[in-house]
Amino acid sequence: MAQRVKVSADSLIVLALLLVSSYSVVLFACASSFSSTHKKQHLQVVGVEQEVDALLKWKSTLVNQNYSLLSSWKMNSTASTTSPCKWYGISCNNEGSVDEVSIPGLGLEGTLHNFNFSSFSNFASLNLSLNRLSGTIPNWQSICNLTNLTSLSIIENRISGVIPRDIGRLSSLTALGLSKNNLSGTIPTSITNLTSLNILILHENQLSGIIPQDIGRLRALTSFSLSINNLRGPIPTSICNLTNLIILQMFQNNLSGIIPREIGRLKSLTKFDLSSNKLVGPVPASVGNLRSLTRLSLFENQLTGSLPIEMSNLTQMENLFLSENKFSGHLPQNICQSLTLERFVADRNHFTGPIPRSLRNCTSLTSLVLQDNKLVDNITEAFHVCPILWRLAISNNMLFGELSKDWGNCQNLTVLIFSGNNITGKIPSEMGNSKTLSQLFLRSNNLVGEIPKELLKLSSLIVLDLSNNQLSGKLSFAFGMLSCWIWVRRISFLVYEFVERGSLQNVLCDREQAVEFDWIKRITFIEGTANALAYMHHDCFPAIVHRDISSNNILLDFEYNARVSDFGTARILKPDSSNWTSLAGTYGYVAPELAYTMKVTEKCDVYSFGVIILEVLMGRHPSEITTLLSQNVLSSSSSSSSKVGQNVMLGDILDQCIGAPTDIVKKEIMYIVKAGFSCLRSDPCSRPTMQEVSVGLSLSAHSRAGLAKPFETISLGDLLLLCTKQQQALAEFTETSTDLEKADLNAAALTES
């Protein structure tokens, strides 16, 4: 019995030991759990503090850090810790850690040198687009360590440097936007490792080299843009594996070779642009499989052959651009059978045969440009069922027939270009009913008869060219009631009959007309010429540079209003072209830079306009004044400018055949002469634009500053000195001002005397 009790006691001791042991384990486990949770919370707090510090440090380096939308980026003075989760553009995950920074379009200026990407281990999205961030990204390595990053966008900044090889480590990326920066170097082949990418946007940089051959690995891509770079070489065949692509843009590079035959596999494409490259060969027939296409741009290449008949399958097509290639053969007959085509541009090719019936009767067309081909067709009954057509350009073909009176019923028609064909008959008077018509080109045809007076009803008309026909009659040009100005190309021998007073040179040389051409009329004439040139330079796209502005090419109507004429040397400026050309213009009006460079810019016309200003005020060509200015070269030195022209009084150079100007006119003359001097600056970059001149001239004379001293004592040197000071002020202002502010200053600066 005693022995059994002892056993039980031993058992109790063991049990007690077990209980104590278990309790200790539980206590240890609880303590460990508490320690782990506390440590995790501590790490989270430390991580958030690092994120806050990183964001505030970067903000402090921005030029405009006080931008109102970033005012929320600050330490919390009422709490022991600061959370960035409610800051503008910041999002956090459930643990309070920053997972997104999205601050596009704030105009932020600065660099990314002090943006510590390594502080943001939970980053999923970074959007710094549409700002003014510059410099390189020195810490790409830190960005490439953000393996949770799904979206990276720094579009439209001023970031330079290269795209690193390590970009391929961002395996979670679905969107990468680096366009509109100054990135250089090649596209790293490692980018093809980003197989989750839906969007890859790299356009408008300075990228060079070839497109990676394995680009076809990015099978999830829906939008891919490489346009406006310096890429070369062929289009990789593997690109045809990107069957989810909706948008593919590679225009304005130096890509060569052919369009891959397998391109028809990209059946989801809606927009496809290969324009402005060096592609050769035919358009593959498989293009006809791209039935979702709404826009196809192949212009400015060296493509050849006929368009495949399969292109008629593109029933969703809205915009088709094929100009400046070497295409031949007939246009596809069913090019507009689905009545979705809105714009078809295929000029400067070698197309032959008739204009397809589907095009002639395409009610969806708004713009059709087929000029400079070899098309042969009767256009008498064509295009009259195109209710929304606003532009039709079919010049320089072999078209025949007569102009239909039905053109007067096209109430949306704005531009009609039929020049250089074999059109016969008369100009129908019904054309005067086209109230929206602003440009009418019928030159170099076989038109006969009188020019119908009903054309005077074309109140929107800006450009009329009837030259090189067999037309007769007279017109008093009263056009421009809505648009204010009209430019008339020389219509053979009839031009001086059309514009009653002939050229400016004729008026100034005719004593009777010169006297009648008083100060008010001359000021109005100068303003009108400025408005005309401003329209050509700034309201026409592409801009038109006249290149031969002279007193012989500016005509005056009965009321002495200006009509800029003779566009025989005019040049359309392509924004992305070098615009080099042979010397053109009239001696005494040509800008000095054309003596050593053949590059044409709008500033060439600005110089010529400066000569015209002085000629109108002086009554003769201002050769002695332009010589004086060229010796001074309108120096930026105030001391130099103050010595030039001090012995030449302003009043002495004015045309003496008309009476002395009134006080209000004197202020206008001073302003206009200063404007003329500004236009005659030797450095074209320092000349104002015609828009700035036009705006300045349009100001009321009463808004001009008063004369600092008597008009009779003002010399050309005084005005030159004012111009130089204003130029210096503008140069200083340029460093810190927007383009709009600069334009305002340029237009208004000369008003101060």
C-alpha positions in Angstrom: 0.0 0.0 0.0 2.8 2.4 1.0 4.6 1.5 -2.1 1.6 2.4 -4.3 1.4 5.8 -2.6 5.0 6.4 -3.3 4.5 5.7 -7.0 1.7 8.1 -7.1 3.8 10.8 -5.5 6.5 10.2 -8.1 3.9 10.5 -10.8 2.7 13.7 -9.4 6.2 15.1 -9.3 6.6 14.1 -13.0 3.3 15.7 -13.8 4.2 18.8 -12.0 7.4 19.0 -13.9 5.6 18.5 -17.2 3.1 21.3 -16.3 5.9 23.7 -15.4 7.7 22.8 -18.6 4.6 23.3 -20.7 3.8 26.6 -19.0 7.4 27.8 -19.7 7.0 26.8 -23.4 3.8 28.7 -23.6 5.3 31.7 -21.9 8.3 31.5 -24.3 6.0 31.2 -27.3 3.9 34.1 -26.2 7.0 36.1 -25.5 8.5 35.2 -28.9 5.2 36.1 -30.7 5.0 39.4 -28.9 8.7 40.1 -29.8 8.1 39.2 -33.5 5.0 41.4 -33.8 6.7 44.3 -32.1 9.7 43.9 -34.3 7.6 43.8 -37.4 5.7 46.9 -36.4 8.9 48.6 -35.6 10.3 47.7 -39.0 7.1 49.0 -40.7 7.4 52.3 -38.8 11.0 52.6 -39.8 10.1 51.8 -43.4 7.4 54.5 -43.5 9.8 57.0 -42.0 12.3 56.3 -44.7 9.7 56.8 -47.3 8.6 60.1 -45.8 12.2 61.3 -45.6 12.9 60.2 -49.2 9.9 62.1 -50.5 10.6 65.3 -48.5 14.2 65.3 -49.5 13.4 65.0 -53.2 10.7 67.7 -52.9 13.3 70.1 -51.3 15.5 69.8 -54.4 12.7 70.8 -56.9 12.9 74.3 -58.4 9.2 74.9 -57.7 8.9 72.9 -54.5 6.2 75.2 -53.2 3.8 74.2 -55.9 0.4 74.2 -54.3 -0.5 70.6 -55.0 2.5 69.4 -53.1 1.7 71.5 -50.0 0.4 68.4 -48.3 3.9 66.9 -48.5 5.1 67.9 -45.0 5.8 66.5 -41.5 2.9 66.1 -39.1 3.6 68.5 -36.2 0.9 67.1 -34.0 1.8 63.4 -34.1 4.9 61.4 -33.3 5.0 59.9 -36.8 4.0 61.1 -40.2 2.1 59.1 -42.7 2.4 60.0 -46.4 -0.8 58.1 -47.3 -3.0 61.2 -47.5 -0.4 63.3 -49.4 -1.3 64.5 -52.9 -0.5 61.8 -55.5 0.5 59.1 -52.9 -1.2 55.8 -52.3 -0.4 53.2 -49.7 -1.0 49.5 -49.2 -2.8 48.0 -46.2 0.3 48.3 -44.0 0.6 52.0 -44.7 3.7 51.7 -47.0 3.8 53.8 -50.2 3.0 51.6 -53.2 2.2 54.4 -55.7 3.5 57.9 -56.5 1.4 59.6 -59.2 2.1 63.3 -59.8 1.9 63.9 -63.6 1.4 67.2 -65.2 2.5 69.5 -62.3 5.3 71.2 -64.2 7.8 70.1 -61.6 11.4 71.2 -62.4 14.4 69.4 -61.1 16.2 66.1 -61.3 15.8 62.6 -60.0 19.3 62.5 -58.6 17.9 62.8 -55.0 15.0 60.5 -55.4 16.0 57.5 -53.3 14.1 54.7 -55.0 15.6 52.1 -52.7 13.4 53.5 -49.9 10.3 52.2 -51.6 10.4 48.5 -51.4 6.7 48.1 -52.0 6.5 50.4 -55.1 3.9 49.1 -57.6 3.4 52.3 -59.7 5.5 55.4 -60.4 4.1 58.2 -62.7 6.1 61.4 -63.1 5.0 62.1 -66.6 4.3 65.6 -68.1 6.8 67.5 -65.9 10.1 69.2 -66.6 12.4 66.8 -64.9 15.9 66.8 -66.4 19.3 65.1 -66.2 20.0 61.4 -66.1 18.6 58.8 -63.8 21.8 57.9 -61.8 20.1 55.3 -59.7 18.5 53.0 -62.4 20.0 50.1 -60.3 17.6 51.0 -57.5 14.6 51.2 -59.8 15.5 47.8 -61.3 15.5 46.3 -57.8 11.8 47.2 -57.5 10.6 43.8 -58.6 7.0 44.5 -57.6 6.8 47.5 -59.9 4.0 47.1 -62.5 3.9 50.6 -64.0 6.7 53.1 -64.7 6.0 56.3 -66.6 8.2 59.3 -66.9 6.7 60.4 -70.3 7.4 64.0 -71.5 10.2 65.2 -69.4 13.8 66.0 -70.2 15.4 62.9 -69.0 18.7 61.9 -70.7 21.1 59.0 -70.6 20.5 55.4 -71.7 18.0 52.7 -70.8 20.0 50.2 -68.7 20.4 46.5 -69.3 19.0 45.8 -65.9 15.5 47.0 -67.0 14.9 43.4 -67.8 14.7 42.6 -64.1 11.4 44.4 -63.7 9.6 41.2 -64.5 6.2 42.4 -63.1 6.1 45.5 -65.4 2.9 45.8 -67.4 3.4 49.4 -68.6 6.6 51.2 -69.4 6.4 54.8 -70.7 9.7 56.6 -71.4 8.6 58.7 -74.4 9.3 62.3 -75.2 12.6 62.6 -73.4 16.2 62.8 -74.5 17.1 59.2 -74.0 19.9 57.9 -76.2 21.7 54.7 -76.9 20.2 51.4 -78.0 17.1 49.5 -76.8 18.6 46.9 -74.5 17.8 43.3 -75.6 16.9 42.5 -71.9 13.7 44.5 -72.5 12.4 41.4 -74.2 12.4 39.7 -70.8 9.5 41.9 -69.7 6.9 39.4 -70.9 4.1 40.8 -68.8 4.2 44.2 -70.7 1.0 45.4 -72.2 2.3 48.9 -73.0 5.7 49.9 -74.3 6.1 53.5 -75.2 9.5 54.8 -76.2 8.8 57.4 -78.9 10.3 60.8 -79.3 13.8 60.1 -77.9 17.2 59.8 -79.5 17.4 56.0 -79.5 19.6 54.4 -82.1 20.6 50.9 -83.2 18.2 48.2 -84.2 14.9 46.9 -82.8 15.7 43.8 -80.7 15.3 40.7 -82.8 13.4 38.9 -80.0 10.8 41.6 -79.5 8.2 39.0 -80.4 8.6 37.5 -76.9 6.4 40.4 -75.6 3.2 38.6 -76.6 1.1 40.5 -74.1 1.8 43.9 -75.8 -1.3 45.8 -76.9 0.4 49.2 -77.5 4.0 49.6 -78.9 5.5 52.9 -80.0 9.1 53.5 -81.2 8.4 56.6 -83.4 10.6 59.6 -83.8 13.9 58.1 -82.9 17.0 57.2 -84.9 16.4 53.4 -85.2 17.7 51.6 -88.2 17.7 48.2 -89.8 14.8 46.0 -90.7 11.6 45.4 -88.9 12.1 42.1 -87.0 9.9 39.3 -88.4 9.2 38.3 -84.8 7.1 41.4 -84.4 4.4 39.5 -86.2 4.1 37.3 -83.1 2.6 40.2 -81.1 -0.9 39.1 -82.0 -2.5 41.2 -79.2 -1.2 44.5 -80.6 -3.8 47.2 -81.1 -1.5 50.1 -81.8 1.9 49.8 -83.6 3.8 53.0 -84.3 7.3 53.1 -85.7 7.2 56.2 -87.9 10.0 58.7 -88.4 13.0 56.5 -88.0 15.6 55.1 -90.5 14.1 51.6 -90.7 14.9 49.8 -94.0 14.0 46.6 -95.7 10.5 45.3 -96.4 7.3 45.2 -94.5 7.2 41.6 -93.1 4.9 39.3 -95.1 3.5 37.9 -91.9 2.2 41.3 -90.8 -1.3 40.0 -91.5 -1.2 38.0 -88.3 -1.7 41.1 -86.2 -5.4 40.9 -86.6 -6.2 43.1 -83.6 -4.4 46.2 -85.0 -6.4 49.4 -85.3 -3.6 51.8 -85.8 -0.5 51.0 -87.8 2.1 53.6 -88.7 5.4 53.0 -90.5 5.6 56.4 -92.2 8.8 58.4 -92.8 11.3 55.6 -93.0 13.3 53.9 -95.8 11.1 50.9 -96.4 11.1 49.3 -99.8 9.2 46.6 -101.7 5.4 46.1 -102.0 2.7 46.2 -99.4 2.2 42.5 -98.5 -1.2 41.1 -99.5 -1.6 39.9 -95.9 -2.4 43.5 -94.9 -5.8 42.6 -96.1 -6.2 40.4 -93.0 -6.0 43.5 -90.7 -9.7 44.0 -90.8 -9.8 46.0 -87.6 -7.5 48.7 -89.0 -8.9 52.2 -88.8 -5.6 54.0 -89.6 -2.8 52.9 -91.9 0.2 55.3 -92.5 2.9 54.3 -94.9 3.8 57.7 -96.4 7.4 58.9 -97.1 9.0 55.6 -97.8 10.2 54.0 -101.0 7.5 51.4 -101.3 6.8 50.1 -104.8 4.3 48.0 -106.8 0.5 48.0 -106.9 -1.7 48.2 -103.8 -2.9 44.6 -103.2 -6.6 44.1 -104.0 -6.9 42.6 -100.6 -6.9 46.1 -99.2 -10.5 46.3 -100.1 -11.1 44.0 -97.1 -10.2 46.8 -94.7 -13.8 47.7 -94.1 -13.1 49.7 -90.9 -10.5 52.0 -92.5 -11.0 55.7 -91.8 -7.6 57.1 -92.5 -5.3 55.9 -95.2 -2.0 57.7 -95.9 0.3 56.5 -98.8 1.9 59.7 -100.2 5.5 60.1 -101.3 6.3 56.5 -102.3 6.7 54.8 -105.7 3.4 53.0 -105.9 2.1 52.3 -109.3 -0.8 50.6 -111.0 -4.5 51.2 -110.3 -6.1 52.2 -107.0 -8.2 49.4 -105.6 -11.7 49.6 -107.0 -13.5 49.0 -103.7 -11.3 51.2 -101.5 -14.4 52.9 -100.1 -17.0 50.2 -100.5 -17.9 50.2 -96.7 -18.3 54.0 -96.6 -16.1 54.4 -93.6 -13.1 56.1 -95.3 -12.7 59.7 -94.2 -9.2 60.7 -95.3 -7.3 59.2 -98.2 -3.9 60.8 -99.1 -1.9 59.1 -101.8 -0.2 62.1 -103.6 3.3 62.0 -105.2 3.2 58.4 -106.4 2.9 56.8 -109.9 -0.7 55.6 -109.8 -2.5 55.3 -113.1 -5.9 54.6 -114.4 -9.2 56.0 -113.3 -10.3 57.3 -109.9 -12.2 54.3 -108.4 -16.0 54.6 -108.5 -16.2 53.9 -104.8 -14.0 57.0 -104.2 -16.0 59.2 -106.5 -19.2 58.3 -104.6 -17.7 58.0 -101.1 -20.2 59.9 -98.8 -17.9 59.4 -95.8 -14.9 61.3 -97.4 -13.7 64.5 -95.8 -10.3 64.8 -97.5 -9.0 63.3 -100.7 -5.5 64.1 -101.9 -4.3 62.3 -105.1 -2.2 65.1 -106.7 1.1 64.4 -108.6 0.1 61.0 -110.0 -0.8 59.8 -113.5 -4.5 59.3 -113.1 -6.7 59.5 -116.2 -10.4 60.2 -115.7 -13.4 62.4 -116.5 -14.1 64.4 -113.4 -17.2 66.2 -114.7 -19.6 64.1 -112.5 -17.2 63.0 -109.8 -17.4 63.7 -106.0 -20.7 65.6 -106.0 -22.3 63.1 -103.6 -19.6 63.8 -100.9 -21.6 65.9 -98.5 -18.9 66.3 -95.9 -15.9 66.7 -98.2 -13.8 69.7 -97.2 -10.6 69.1 -99.2 -10.1 67.7 -102.7 -6.6 67.9 -104.2 -6.2 66.1 -107.5 -3.8 68.5 -109.3 -1.0 67.4 -111.7 -2.7 64.3 -113.2 -4.2 63.8 -116.6 -7.8 64.4 -115.7 -10.2 65.9 -118.2 -13.8 67.1 -118.4 -15.5 70.2 -117.2 -16.1 71.8 -113.9 -19.6 70.9 -112.8 -22.0 73.5 -111.5 -22.8 71.1 -108.6 -19.6 72.2 -106.9 -21.6 75.1 -105.7 -23.7 72.7 -103.6 -20.8 71.4 -101.6 -21.4 73.5 -98.5 -18.4 72.0 -96.5 -15.8 72.4 -99.3 -12.9 74.5 -98.1 -9.9 73.5 -100.4 -10.3 72.7 -104.1 -7.1 72.0 -106.1 -7.5 71.0 -109.7 -4.3 72.6 -111.2 -2.2 71.0 -113.8 -4.8 68.9 -115.6 -6.7 69.0 -118.9 -9.9 70.5 -117.6 -11.8 72.5 -120.2 -14.9 74.7 -120.5 -15.9 77.7 -118.3 -15.7 78.2 -114.6 -19.4 77.7 -113.6 -20.9 80.8 -111.9 -22.5 78.4 -109.3 -19.0 78.0 -107.7 -19.7 81.3 -106.1 -22.2 79.5 -103.8 -19.5 77.6 -102.0 -19.5 79.8 -98.9 -16.8 77.9 -97.1 -14.3 77.8 -99.9 -11.0 79.4 -98.8 -8.5 78.0 -101.4 -9.3 77.6 -105.1 -6.5 76.4 -107.5 -7.4 76.0 -111.1 -4.1 77.0 -112.8 -2.6 75.3 -115.8 -5.7 73.9 -117.3 -7.6 74.8 -120.5 -10.3 76.9 -119.0 -11.9 79.6 -121.2 -14.3 82.4 -121.0 -14.8 85.2 -118.5 -14.1 84.8 -114.8 -17.5 84.8 -113.3 -18.3 87.8 -111.1 -20.1 85.4 -108.7 -16.6 84.4 -107.3 -16.8 87.7 -105.4 -19.4 86.1 -103.2 -16.7 83.7 -101.8 -16.4 85.6 -98.6 -14.0 83.0 -97.0 -11.6 82.9 -99.9 -8.0 83.3 -99.0 -6.1 82.0 -102.0 -7.2 82.1 -105.7 -5.0 80.8 -108.5 -6.4 80.9 -112.0 -3.1 81.4 -113.8 -2.1 79.8 -117.1 -5.5 79.4 -118.6 -7.4 81.3 -121.3 -9.6 83.4 -119.1 -10.6 87.0 -119.6 -12.4 89.7 -117.8 -11.8 91.9 -114.7 -12.5 91.4 -111.0 -12.3 93.9 -108.2 -10.9 91.8 -105.3 -13.2 92.4 -102.4 -12.5 89.0 -100.9 -11.7 88.4 -97.3 -14.7 90.0 -95.5 -14.4 87.2 -93.0 -10.7 86.3 -93.1 -9.5 89.9 -93.7 -6.7 89.1 -96.2 -6.2 87.5 -99.6 -3.1 86.4 -101.4 -3.5 86.2 -105.2 -0.9 84.4 -107.3 0.0 86.2 -110.4 -2.8 85.4 -112.9 -0.7 85.8 -116.1 -1.1 89.3 -117.6 -4.4 89.9 -115.8 -3.0 90.5 -112.3 -2.7 94.2 -112.6 -6.2 94.5 -113.9 -7.5 92.5 -111.0 -5.9 94.7 -108.4 -6.5 98.3 -109.5 -3.5 100.2 -108.3 -0.9 97.5 -109.2 2.2 97.1 -107.1 3.6 99.1 -104.2 6.5 100.1 -106.4 4.1 101.5 -109.0 2.3 103.5 -106.4 5.4 105.0 -104.8 6.8 106.0 -108.2 3.5 107.6 -109.3 3.5 111.2 -107.9 -0.3 111.5 -107.9 -0.9 108.1 -106.3 2.0 108.6 -103.8 0.4 111.8 -102.5 -3.0 110.1 -102.2 -1.2 107.3 -100.3 -1.1 109.3 -97.1 0.2 108.5 -93.7 -3.0 106.8 -92.5 -3.2 104.7 -95.6 0.5 103.8 -95.4 0.2 102.7 -91.8 -2.9 100.6 -92.6 -1.0 99.1 -95.6 1.9 98.1 -93.3 -0.5 96.5 -90.8 -2.2 94.6 -93.6 1.0 93.2 -95.0 2.1 92.1 -91.5 -1.2 90.4 -90.9 -0.9 88.6 -94.3 2.6 87.3 -93.5 1.6 86.3 -90.0 -1.3 84.3 -91.5 1.1 82.5 -93.9 3.7 81.8 -91.1 1.4 80.9 -88.2 -2.1 80.0 -89.3 -1.2 77.8 -92.3 0.0 74.3 -91.6 2.6 73.6 -92.8 3.8 77.2 -92.7 4.3 79.1 -96.0 7.4 81.2 -96.5 7.0 83.6 -99.4 10.8 84.1 -100.0 10.3 87.1 -102.4 8.6 89.8 -100.4 9.3 93.1 -102.3 7.6 96.3 -103.4 6.9 94.6 -106.7 5.1 91.7 -105.2 2.7 93.5 -102.8 -0.3 94.8 -104.6 -2.8 97.5 -103.6 -6.5 97.6 -104.3 -8.5 100.7 -104.9 -8.6 101.5 -101.2 -4.8 101.0 -100.9 -5.2 97.8 -99.0 -2.4 95.3 -99.2 -2.6 92.1 -101.3 0.5 89.9 -101.1 1.0 88.3 -104.5 3.3 86.2 -106.7 4.0 82.9 -104.9 6.3 81.7 -107.6 9.1 81.3 -105.1 7.0 80.4 -102.1 8.0 77.4 -100.0 6.0 75.3 -97.7 8.1 74.6 -94.5 7.9 71.0 -93.3 8.4 71.0 -89.5 10.8 68.0 -89.7 12.7 69.0 -92.8 15.9 70.9 -93.1 14.3 73.3 -95.6 17.5 74.0 -97.6 17.0 75.5 -101.0 18.5 77.6 -103.8 18.7 81.3 -103.4 15.5 83.1 -104.4 14.2 86.6 -103.9 14.7 90.2 -105.1 18.0 91.9 -104.6 17.8 94.5 -101.8 15.1 92.5 -99.9 16.9 89.2 -99.3 18.0 88.3 -95.7 21.8 88.5 -95.2 22.0 84.9 -93.8 21.1 83.6 -97.3 24.5 84.8 -98.5 26.2 82.0 -96.5 23.4 79.5 -95.9 20.6 78.2 -98.1 18.3 77.4 -95.1 15.0 79.0 -95.5 13.0 80.0 -92.4 10.1 82.4 -91.7 12.7 84.9 -90.5 13.8 85.5 -94.1 10.3 87.0 -94.8 10.6 89.0 -91.5 13.8 90.7 -92.9 12.1 91.5 -96.2 9.2 93.0 -94.3 11.6 95.2 -92.4 12.8 96.6 -95.8 9.1 97.1 -96.9 8.4 99.1 -93.7 11.1 101.6 -94.4 10.3 101.8 -98.1 6.7 102.7 -97.4 7.7 105.4 -95.0 10.5 106.8 -97.1 8.8 106.5 -100.5 11.9 104.8 -102.0 14.0 101.7 -101.4 16.0 102.2 -98.1 19.3 101.0 -99.4 21.3 103.6 -97.5 19.6 102.7 -94.3 20.0 98.9 -94.7 23.7 99.6 -95.5 24.0 101.6 -92.3 22.4 98.9 -90.3 24.6 96.2 -91.9 27.7 98.1 -90.9 26.3 98.3 -87.3 24.8 94.8 -87.7 22.3 96.0 -85.1 24.9 95.2 -82.5 23.9 94.0 -79.0 26.2 96.6 -77.6 24.5 99.8 -76.5 27.6 101.9 -76.9 27.9 100.7 -80.5 24.3 101.4 -81.3 24.2 104.8 -79.8 26.9 106.0 -82.2 25.2 104.8 -85.4 22.7 107.0 -87.1 22.9 109.9 -84.7 23.4 112.3 -87.6 20.4 110.9 -89.5 17.1 112.4 -88.3 14.0 110.4 -88.5 12.0 113.3 -90.0 14.5 113.7 -92.8 14.1 110.2 -94.2 10.3 110.3 -94.4 8.6 110.7 -97.8 8.4 114.4 -98.3 5.7 114.3 -101.0 3.0 114.1 -98.3 2.3 116.5 -95.5 3.8 116.3 -92.0 2.3 113.7 -89.8 0.0 114.5 -86.9 1.1 114.0 -83.3 -0.8 110.7 -83.1 0.7 109.5 -86.4 4.2 110.5 -85.2 3.9 108.0 -82.4 2.8 105.3 -84.9 5.7 106.1 -87.2 8.2 105.8 -84.3 6.8 102.5 -83.3 6.8 101.2 -86.9 10.4 102.3 -87.6 11.5 100.5 -84.4 9.6 97.4 -85.5 11.3 97.7 -88.9 14.8 97.9 -87.3 13.9 94.8 -85.2 13.0 92.9 -88.3 16.3 93.9 -89.9 18.5 92.4 -87.2 21.4 90.4 -88.8 20.8 87.5 -86.5 17.6 85.8 -87.6 17.0 84.3 -84.2 16.8 87.8 -82.7 14.2 89.0 -85.1 10.6 89.0 -83.9 8.1 86.7 -85.5 5.5 88.1 -87.9 2.9 87.2 -85.3 4.6 89.3 -82.7 4.9 92.2 -85.2 1.3 91.9 -86.2 0.1 91.9 -82.6 2.2 95.0 -81.9 1.0 96.9 -84.9 -2.6 96.1 -84.1 -2.4 98.1 -80.8 -4.2 101.4 -80.7 -2.0 104.4 -81.4 -3.4 105.9 -78.1 -1.7 103.1 -76.2 1.8 104.0 -77.5 4.1 105.8 -75.0 4.5 109.5 -75.5 7.6 111.0 -77.2 10.6 111.4 -74.9 11.7 114.4 -76.9 10.4 116.5 -79.9 9.8 114.3 -83.0 12.1 116.6 -85.1 15.0 115.9 -82.8 14.7 112.1 -82.8 17.5 110.4 -84.8 17.8 106.9 -86.2 20.5 106.3 -83.5 18.0 107.0 -80.8 15.6 104.3 -82.2 18.5 101.9 -82.7 19.5 102.4 -79.1 16.0 101.6 -77.9 15.9 98.5 -80.1 19.2 97.3 -78.6 18.1 97.8 -75.0 14.8 96.0 -75.7 16.7 93.1 -77.3 19.0 92.8 -74.2 15.9 92.9 -71.9 14.3 90.1 -74.0 17.5 88.0 -73.9 17.5 88.2 -70.1 13.8 87.5 -69.9 14.2 84.5 -72.2 16.0 82.5 -69.5 13.1 82.4 -67.1 10.0 82.9 -69.2 7.5 80.8 -71.1 7.1 81.0 -74.8 3.8 82.9 -74.4 5.4 85.5 -72.1 8.3 86.0 -74.6 5.8 86.5 -77.4 4.0 89.1 -75.4 7.2 90.9 -74.5 8.4 90.9 -78.1 5.1 92.3 -79.3 4.8 95.0 -76.7 8.5 95.9 -76.1 8.7 98.4 -78.9 5.8 100.4 -77.6 8.1 101.9 -75.0 10.0 104.9 -76.3 
